[in-house]
């Protein structure tokens, strides 16, 4: 329950095709997020554009 004690935000991030799964932890380097680890909640891939969209819990 301690994990849910803290405030968490959900972000949608588009990146070049990645091999990640729901439940994985990714490190995000972005000026708005200050280099944080985030939990992947959802992944959708676009093979035609070569990108992946991640919903992450920061």
KOLNU-809137 format. One record per residue (C-alpha): residue number from 1; residue in three letters; x, y, z. Coordinates in nm, 4 decimals, always signed. Example, Ala and Ser with C-alpha at 12.3 -4.5 7.8 and 13.67 -1.06 7.14 Angstrom:
<pts>
pos, code, u, v, w
1, ala, +1.2300, -0.4500, +0.7800
2, ser, +1.3670, -0.1060, +0.7140
</pts>
This chain:
<pts>
pos, code, u, v, w
1, unk, +0.0000, +0.0000, +0.0000
2, unk, +0.2940, +0.2340, +0.0462
3, unk, +0.3301, +0.2493, -0.3328
4, unk, -0.0162, +0.4116, -0.3569
5, unk, +0.0552, +0.6573, -0.0741
6, unk, +0.2326, +0.8975, -0.3057
7, unk, +0.0764, +1.1164, -0.5713
8, unk, +0.1211, +0.9609, -0.9171
9, unk, +0.0517, +1.1080, -1.2613
10, unk, -0.0247, +0.9157, -1.5797
11, unk, +0.1617, +1.0327, -1.8912
12, unk, +0.1300, +0.9272, -2.2539
13, unk, +0.4669, +0.9144, -2.4287
14, unk, +0.5437, +0.8428, -2.7928
15, unk, +0.8826, +0.6895, -2.8706
16, unk, +1.0567, +0.4967, -3.1452
17, unk, +0.9578, +0.1309, -3.1393
18, unk, +1.0441, -0.0218, -2.8040
19, unk, +1.0233, -0.3738, -2.6695
20, unk, +0.8474, -0.3124, -2.3415
21, unk, +0.5510, -0.4790, -2.1760
22, unk, +0.2858, -0.3730, -1.9291
23, unk, +0.4386, -0.3858, -1.5810
24, unk, +0.7924, -0.3009, -1.6956
25, unk, +0.9759, -0.0046, -1.5471
26, unk, +1.1274, +0.2494, -1.7867
27, unk, +1.3549, +0.5456, -1.7230
28, unk, +1.2282, +0.8679, -1.8798
29, unk, +1.4588, +1.1584, -1.9524
30, unk, +1.2535, +1.4685, -2.0231
31, unk, +1.2838, +1.8276, -1.8948
32, unk, +0.9318, +1.8155, -1.7456
33, unk, +0.9935, +1.4884, -1.5612
34, unk, +1.3520, +1.5259, -1.4347
35, unk, +1.4835, +1.1775, -1.5279
36, unk, +1.2386, +0.9484, -1.3460
37, unk, +1.1505, +0.5806, -1.3416
38, unk, +0.7951, +0.5054, -1.4514
39, unk, +0.5710, +0.1985, -1.4510
40, unk, +0.4264, +0.1025, -1.7930
41, unk, +0.0454, +0.0766, -1.7796
42, unk, -0.0309, +0.0316, -2.1514
43, unk, +0.1584, -0.0110, -2.4779
44, unk, +0.0328, +0.0416, -2.8327
45, unk, +0.2562, +0.0046, -3.1333
46, unk, +0.2285, +0.1535, -3.4803
47, unk, +0.4339, -0.0610, -3.7194
48, unk, +0.3678, +0.1753, -4.0109
49, unk, +0.5120, +0.4744, -3.8257
50, unk, +0.7715, +0.2751, -3.6320
51, unk, +0.6624, +0.4202, -3.2975
52, unk, +0.5275, +0.2952, -2.9684
53, unk, +0.2933, +0.4882, -2.7419
54, unk, +0.3358, +0.4202, -2.3716
55, unk, +0.1003, +0.5119, -2.0906
56, unk, +0.3192, +0.5373, -1.7827
57, unk, +0.2630, +0.5995, -1.4137
58, unk, +0.5130, +0.8522, -1.2822
</pts>
